[in-house]
Amino acid sequence: MVLKLREQLIKEVAIRLPYLSPESCQCLTATQRERILRWLASHDRLSDHVVPYITRNLLSVPLYSLEFYKCHQLTNDMLIEFAEASNFSRLKSLIIHQCQQVQDSGIRAITKGQLSLEYVALRKLNNLTNAGLDGIHSAFLKEIDFRWNEKIQDQGILTIVSNNLNLRFIRLMNCHSLTGQCVVYIAQNLAGKLEILDIEGLKYLDADVFLNLVDHCPNIRSLNLFGILNIDTDGLFTLFVRSTRMLQLNLSYTTCFLQEPVADYICCMPLSLVDLCLSGTQVYSTQIMIRALTRLTHLEHLRVNGLATINDDALDQILSVMGCRLKTLEMNGYITVGSLTDRSIEHIVNYCPLLEELSLNLLSFTSTLDSLLQLFGTPKRALQLRSVSLSSFRNINERVLWSLVENCLNLKELELSGIPFVDDALISSLKHCRKLSHLNIKGCKQVTDSSICDLLGVCKFISLVLSGCFHLTDRSILAMAYTQPFLEEIYISGCIRISPAAVRYLQDNTIRRLYIDHKIPNAMPDALMARNLDTGLFEQVK
């Protein structure tokens, strides 16, 4: 997959923007202008020098989407200048993520008068407070994403929900200054329009919070309570009993089901649930967990990571009832519990014919996974699989891996980290999986440039985790620069033969901002690897 001419032209226009006249930019569509501005922000070209040319050449027609992702150059003055452009009043989507210089004044300026906004994401803004939310006012606003904003308080959420009464999706993950009162404000103002609520990381939810949710929000279909340690159990019981349209529920790392008197409450979860996550949620007894799961007759996606109450026999009883419906099964982290063996793998294969996503990371150090040969060797079932994660299986049968890469041709995500058998021959065989976009082979020490370059020619990657593959050199990185314009994150820590200079070149050739994890001790910042024409090997230039 190489950079299309369209994207190459976007890059060239962005680089030469200060030298172009307004007349020469008139042929650019709104979408093209949005991409040019996004490229400038993603590649740290958003300097004070270029801002006037952005205003003159790009904002001369209405834009509908703005995205600034980890742009440390973005300032309040820039946002204010953008907002003052004559045609800047028709935004539908606004994304500002981890831009450290942005404060309330910039957010107010860029959102004031934007009456067509449908989606607003203000994430990881350390300086954003309640005052910055005053300007968000749109009858069309459906979704807000304010995750990881430490200074937003309940009153700011009240301002948002009272000014935007058509909100349906609210994501407030890890906003640690919020309390349960913000949920009360949301429920009372949005009522039946609220559909998705993500309040992961709140410290406490009392009975009043749950009563307001069930009284005012009958249409809520997704609720994330991840990591909320202090939950009023009677209120949660009321939510379970009265929520008849809940489709997705995340109760991960909650501790309210450890005590016997209230542990049975988990057996009252809404029967309408399709997607359930109980990762790290410890329950009083195995029998209670079995009853809680087997009564959910519509469940299709199940995530139960690291639960001490699940063993081989319990999984047999659970999957014999509900396995025929499951499309997603995630069971990671059982090595710390030590309760699952290859018998559990047999139950998964025997009872789950519809699986599309299977994750068994850190399930057991001793398992061979032989039973997966039946799953991967059955053409219909193999072609259904979209995501497979099998990290850290030291004793895995090598035939299982070959069956996986040869038969699961529709894979989009694959994780094989920490498996000693993974080598060039196996990775090269993945070139038949042309839909593969996420690959994790961390710590697979036999992998070299040869197999990685084979894959780069046929797959369009979004994420690559190659940390610890110390045989890799700049050859792979330069190949990525020419073939992977849509790459968004790459992990190559410990790859000592990959130079920082090559990584910077790769970064310059991706469309979006590339997240890079490249920690190598004592590396020269300007070191460069190049091909030795005599030997054909990549070596460090001296």
Secondary structure, DSSP 8 states (H G I E B T S, - for coil): ----HHHHHHHHHHHTGGGS-TGGGTT--HHHHHHHHHHHHHTT---TTTHHHIIIIITTS--SEEEEES-TT--HHHHHHHHTSTT----SEEEEES-TT--HHHHHHHHTT-TT--EEEEES-TT--GGGGTT---TT--EEE-TT-TT--HHHHHHHHHH-TT--EEE-TT-TT--HHHHHHHHHHHGGG--EEE-TT-SEE-HHHHHHHHHH-TT--EEE-TT--EE-HHHHHHHHHH-SS--EEE-TT--TTSSHHHHGGGGGS-TT-SEEE-TT---S-HHHHHHHHHT-TT--EEE--S-TT--HHHHHHHHHHHGGG-SEEE---TTTTT---HHHHHHHHHH-TT-SEEE-TTS-SS---TTHHHHHHSHHHHHH--EEE-TT-TT--HHHHHHHHHH-TT-SEEE-TT-TT--HHHHHHGGG-TT--EEE-TT-TT--HHHHHHHHTT---SEEE-TT-TT--HHHHHHHHHH-TT--EEE-TT-TTS-HHHHHHHHHTSSS--EEE---TT--TT--EEE-TTT--EEE--
